[in-house]
Amino acid sequence: MSGTVSDNIDRQSGVIAEAAGGAEVRSDDPSASEGTVWFNTASSTLKVYRLISAWATEATITVAKGGGMGFGVPTAALIAGGTSDQSNFLGTSYEYNGSSWSNGGDLSNVGLEGLCFGTLAAAYTHGGYNSHSGSGGFHQNSEEYDGTNWSSSDDYTDDIKNNAGAFGTQTAGASAGQRDTGNTVDTGMREYNGSSWSAESTRNNAVYDASCSGTQTAGLSAGGKNSSHAKQNHGEEYDGTSWSNEGDLATARAYEGTGTCGTQSSALTVGGQPASGTIATVEVYNGSTWSAGTSIANPTYQAQTAAVSGTDFQYMGGNLANSSITTANYNFAETVTARTVTDS
C-alpha cells in the first residue's frame, strides 16, 4: 500500500490526521484510479483501488462456430466461416457490438482455418479448406469485407493455402507460418498492401496454426505445430523487416484462436491444444515474456477472437474438449475496482 496515516499523537477524539502523501480520509469513495488508498469514515474501512482481471460470459453466438475467422475489437467484432458440427462448412458471418449479435454478409467461399486480419468494417480472409477430402478441399480464394458484404480479392502468388498465422489491417497485412496440401511447412513471410502480396524475410521457426497478432511493422507469433504436427512453444516478433526469437510460451500449444490476440506489447493466448492432456488455458505477454494469466472456466481450441490488447479481449466459440462446437462468448477485461484492505 502506498502512503501512511500518521499516529494520533495528541489523542484527539474522533480525529485522524492525514500524513502528507498518505491515505485520504473521506466519507465516500473517490474516483477510480489504480493505487489510490483512502479511509472511508462512513464504513470505517481502509480501501484501495486495485486492477482486477476477470472473464465475463456474454451473449452467445447466433450459431456455434469453430475454426472460423475472427476480426476487430470486443465492441465491434466479426466472425466468418468455420464449422458448427465438425462436418459442415459455413460461409455465414455474424457481427457483435459488445452486447448482441446480428447477421453479416455471407462469404462466397465456405471453409475454415483460413488466414484473416482487419476490422469489422474492413476485413480480409484468404485460403483454408472446405471439405474433408484432403487436397481437394484446400483453396486459395481471397475475400474482403466492407462492413456489409464480402467481395473477391487478390489471391496468393504461391501454393501455400492453409493454417497461416496472420496480423495487420486490410491494406497492410501479413502472414507467417503455413502449410501446403502435402503438409510441408515453410518459414515464409508475406505482406499484403491492399492489392497484392510480396515475399519478405523468413521467420526463424517453421510452424503452422500459430496464434498471431499486431501490425505489419510490429507483429507477434506464438505456438503452432511443426511438420510432424507436434505442438510448439516458439515466440517470435516481427519489426516490419525481420523476425527475432522472443519469449516462448510456457505451454506448447496450437489452435489458440484464429485471429488477433492483442498487440506486440500486450497479448493474450487462451485455450488451444497442448502437447498432451487437457486443453491449456491462459498466458499473457508483456512485450518480452509470457506468464500465467487469469484462467477461463471453459477453454476451447479453434476459437474466434477479437482484441484491442491483452487486457481487452473477446473469445468466441471454438471446439470444447469433447470436440463439440460451442456458442459461448467471453470477454476478458481489467477493471479498476475498490477493495477493502484486511489483515488476511
C-alpha positions in Angstrom: 0.0 0.0 0.0 1.3 3.4 -0.9 1.4 6.1 1.8 0.8 6.1 5.5 -1.6 7.6 8.0 0.1 9.3 11.0 -0.5 8.2 14.5 -2.9 10.3 16.5 -0.3 11.5 19.0 -2.5 14.2 20.6 -5.2 11.7 21.3 -7.8 14.0 19.8 -11.2 12.3 20.0 -12.7 11.2 16.6 -9.8 12.8 14.6 -7.3 11.0 12.3 -4.6 13.3 11.0 -3.6 12.6 7.4 0.1 12.5 6.6 1.4 14.3 3.6 1.1 12.0 0.6 -0.7 9.4 2.8 -4.1 7.9 2.6 -7.0 10.3 2.3 -9.7 10.4 4.9 -13.2 10.9 3.5 -16.9 9.8 3.9 -17.3 8.4 0.4 -15.2 6.7 -2.3 -13.1 8.8 -4.7 -13.0 8.5 -8.4 -11.5 5.2 -9.5 -7.7 5.3 -10.0 -5.4 2.3 -9.6 -3.3 2.5 -6.4 -5.4 5.2 -4.6 -5.7 4.4 -0.9 -8.3 6.0 1.4 -10.1 5.6 4.7 -13.9 5.7 4.3 -15.3 7.1 7.6 -18.9 6.1 6.7 -18.0 2.4 6.5 -14.9 2.6 8.8 -12.8 0.7 6.3 -9.4 1.3 4.7 -9.8 0.8 0.9 -7.6 0.6 -2.2 -8.3 0.7 -5.9 -6.9 -2.5 -7.5 -6.7 -3.6 -11.1 -8.7 -6.8 -11.3 -8.6 -9.2 -14.2 -11.7 -11.3 -15.0 -13.6 -13.2 -17.6 -17.3 -12.4 -18.2 -19.8 -14.5 -20.0 -21.6 -12.5 -22.7 -24.3 -13.0 -25.4 -24.0 -16.4 -27.1 -23.2 -16.6 -30.8 -26.2 -17.0 -33.1 -24.8 -20.3 -34.4 -22.0 -22.4 -32.9 -18.7 -21.7 -34.7 -15.3 -23.2 -34.5 -12.3 -22.8 -36.9 -13.7 -19.6 -38.4 -12.1 -16.2 -38.8 -12.2 -13.6 -36.1 -11.7 -9.8 -36.7 -12.0 -6.5 -34.9 -12.3 -5.4 -31.3 -14.7 -6.6 -28.5 -17.3 -3.9 -29.2 -17.1 -4.3 -33.0 -16.3 -7.9 -33.8 -16.9 -10.1 -36.9 -16.7 -13.9 -37.2 -16.9 -15.7 -40.5 -16.8 -19.2 -41.9 -15.9 -22.2 -39.8 -17.9 -25.2 -38.8 -20.8 -25.8 -36.4 -20.5 -29.6 -36.0 -17.1 -30.7 -37.4 -18.7 -31.9 -40.7 -20.3 -28.9 -42.3 -18.5 -25.9 -43.7 -20.0 -22.4 -43.2 -20.0 -19.2 -45.2 -22.0 -17.2 -42.7 -20.8 -14.2 -40.9 -22.0 -12.6 -37.6 -21.3 -9.2 -36.1 -21.0 -8.4 -32.4 -21.5 -4.9 -31.0 -20.4 -5.8 -27.4 -23.9 -6.8 -26.3 -25.7 -8.6 -29.1 -25.2 -10.4 -32.4 -26.6 -9.7 -35.9 -26.2 -11.3 -39.3 -23.4 -10.1 -41.6 -22.7 -10.8 -45.2 -22.0 -14.4 -46.4 -18.6 -15.5 -47.7 -18.6 -16.6 -51.3 -16.2 -19.4 -50.3 -17.2 -21.6 -47.3 -14.5 -23.0 -45.2 -12.3 -22.9 -42.1 -8.8 -22.3 -40.9 -8.0 -19.5 -43.4 -5.8 -16.6 -42.6 -7.5 -13.4 -41.6 -6.9 -9.8 -40.4 -8.6 -6.5 -40.3 -11.6 -4.9 -38.6 -15.4 -5.2 -38.7 -15.6 -2.6 -41.4 -12.5 -3.7 -43.4 -11.6 -7.4 -43.1 -9.5 -9.7 -45.3 -9.5 -13.6 -45.4 -7.6 -16.0 -47.6 -7.4 -19.7 -48.1 -8.4 -22.5 -45.8 -10.3 -25.7 -46.7 -13.9 -26.6 -47.5 -14.1 -30.3 -47.4 -12.5 -33.3 -45.6 -11.4 -34.8 -48.9 -7.7 -34.0 -48.4 -6.0 -31.8 -51.0 -9.2 -31.3 -53.0 -10.6 -29.3 -50.1 -7.9 -26.6 -49.9 -8.5 -23.3 -51.7 -6.6 -20.1 -52.4 -9.6 -17.8 -52.7 -9.4 -14.4 -51.0 -12.2 -12.1 -50.0 -12.6 -8.6 -48.4 -15.4 -7.3 -46.2 -16.6 -3.7 -46.3 -18.8 -3.9 -43.2 -21.7 -5.2 -45.2 -20.7 -7.6 -48.0 -17.8 -9.9 -48.9 -16.2 -9.5 -52.4 -13.4 -11.3 -54.2 -9.9 -10.0 -53.7 -6.3 -10.9 -54.6 -5.0 -14.4 -54.2 -1.6 -15.6 -53.0 1.0 -15.9 -55.7 2.3 -19.3 -54.4 0.8 -22.7 -53.5 0.6 -22.1 -49.7 -3.0 -22.5 -48.8 -3.8 -23.2 -45.2 -3.4 -22.7 -41.4 -1.4 -19.5 -41.6 -0.9 -17.1 -38.8 -1.9 -13.5 -39.8 -2.0 -10.0 -38.5 -2.4 -6.4 -39.6 -5.1 -4.5 -41.5 -6.9 -4.9 -44.8 -4.4 -2.6 -46.5 -1.3 -3.5 -44.5 -1.4 -7.2 -43.6 1.0 -10.1 -43.1 1.0 -13.9 -42.9 3.6 -16.1 -41.4 3.8 -19.9 -41.0 1.6 -22.1 -43.1 1.5 -25.4 -44.8 0.5 -26.8 -48.3 -1.6 -29.8 -49.3 1.4 -32.1 -48.7 1.8 -30.9 -45.1 5.0 -29.1 -46.0 5.5 -26.2 -43.5 7.5 -23.2 -44.6 9.1 -20.2 -42.8 7.8 -17.8 -45.5 6.7 -14.3 -44.6 4.4 -12.4 -46.9 3.0 -8.9 -46.7 -0.2 -7.6 -48.3 -0.6 -3.9 -49.3 -4.3 -4.0 -50.1 -3.9 -5.2 -53.7 -1.0 -7.7 -53.9 1.2 -10.0 -51.9 5.0 -9.9 -51.6 7.6 -12.2 -50.1 9.5 -10.8 -47.1 12.1 -12.0 -44.6 11.6 -15.6 -43.4 10.8 -16.4 -39.8 13.0 -18.5 -37.6 10.7 -21.4 -36.9 8.7 -23.3 -39.4 5.2 -23.7 -37.8 1.6 -23.5 -38.8 -1.6 -23.0 -36.7 0.3 -20.3 -34.6 -1.5 -17.5 -32.8 -0.5 -14.1 -34.3 -1.3 -10.5 -33.5 -0.2 -6.9 -34.0 0.6 -4.8 -37.1 2.6 -5.2 -40.2 5.5 -3.4 -38.6 5.1 -4.9 -35.1 3.9 -8.5 -35.3 3.8 -11.3 -32.8 3.6 -15.1 -33.3 3.3 -17.8 -30.6 2.9 -21.5 -30.6 1.8 -23.6 -33.6 2.7 -27.0 -35.0 5.8 -28.3 -36.9 5.8 -30.6 -39.9 5.3 -33.6 -37.7 2.2 -31.8 -36.2 3.8 -31.6 -32.8 2.8 -28.5 -30.7 5.4 -25.8 -30.3 6.0 -23.0 -27.8 8.1 -20.7 -30.1 7.6 -17.0 -29.7 8.8 -14.5 -32.4 8.4 -10.8 -33.1 8.4 -9.0 -36.4 9.6 -5.4 -36.8 8.5 -4.9 -40.4 11.8 -6.1 -41.7 12.9 -9.2 -39.9 11.9 -11.8 -37.3 13.6 -12.3 -33.9 13.1 -15.1 -31.3 11.5 -13.7 -28.2 9.8 -15.1 -25.1 8.4 -18.6 -25.6 5.1 -19.8 -24.2 5.2 -21.9 -21.0 3.0 -24.5 -22.6 3.4 -25.6 -26.2 0.1 -25.2 -28.0 -1.7 -24.7 -31.3 -5.2 -23.6 -32.4 -5.3 -20.9 -29.6 -7.6 -18.8 -31.7 -7.9 -17.9 -35.3 -7.3 -14.1 -35.4 -5.7 -11.4 -33.4 -4.8 -11.9 -29.8 -3.7 -8.3 -29.0 -0.6 -6.3 -29.8 3.1 -7.0 -29.8 3.4 -5.5 -26.4 0.2 -6.7 -24.8 -1.2 -10.0 -25.9 -3.3 -12.9 -24.6 -3.4 -16.5 -25.7 -6.3 -18.7 -24.5 -7.0 -22.4 -24.8 -5.6 -24.3 -27.8 -4.4 -27.9 -28.0 -1.5 -28.7 -25.7 1.1 -31.5 -26.4 -1.0 -33.9 -24.3 -3.6 -34.0 -21.6 -6.3 -31.4 -21.1 -6.7 -28.2 -23.1 -4.3 -25.4 -22.0 -5.7 -22.2 -20.5 -4.3 -18.6 -20.5 -1.0 -16.9 -20.9 -0.3 -13.1 -21.2 2.5 -11.3 -23.0 4.1 -8.0 -21.8 6.3 -7.3 -24.7 9.1 -9.7 -23.7 7.8 -12.7 -21.7 4.7 -14.8 -21.3 3.3 -15.5 -17.9 0.3 -17.3 -16.4 -2.9 -15.3 -16.7 -6.4 -15.4 -15.2 -7.9 -18.8 -16.1 -11.1 -19.3 -18.1 -13.7 -21.8 -17.0 -14.3 -23.4 -20.4 -11.3 -23.1 -22.7 -11.5 -24.2 -26.3 -9.4 -24.6 -29.4 -10.1 -23.1 -32.8 -11.9 -20.2 -31.2 -12.5 -16.9 -33.0 -11.0 -13.8 -31.3 -11.1 -10.0 -31.4 -8.9 -7.7 -29.2 -7.7 -4.3 -28.5 -4.9 -5.6 -26.3 -4.2 -8.4 -23.9 -6.5 -6.7 -21.4 -9.5 -6.1 -23.7 -10.2 -9.4 -25.4 -13.1 -11.3 -26.9 -13.1 -15.1 -27.1 -15.9 -16.5 -29.2 -16.9 -20.1 -29.9 -14.5 -22.9 -30.6 -14.1 -26.6 -30.0 -14.6 -28.0 -26.5 -12.6 -30.9 -25.1 -15.2 -33.3 -26.3 -14.9 -31.9 -29.8 -18.3 -30.4 -29.8 -18.6 -26.8 -31.1 -19.8 -24.1 -28.7 -21.8 -20.9 -29.0 -20.1 -19.5 -25.8 -18.8 -15.9 -25.9 -16.5 -14.5 -23.3 -14.9 -11.1 -22.7 -11.7 -10.6 -20.7 -11.0 -7.2 -19.2 -9.0 -5.5 -16.4 -11.1 -3.1 -14.3 -10.1 -0.7 -11.5 -12.1 -2.0 -8.5 -12.4 -0.8 -4.9 -11.2 -3.4 -2.4 -11.2 -3.3 1.4 -7.8 -3.7 3.0 -7.7 -6.5 5.6 -5.0 -8.3 7.6 -5.7 -11.6 5.8 
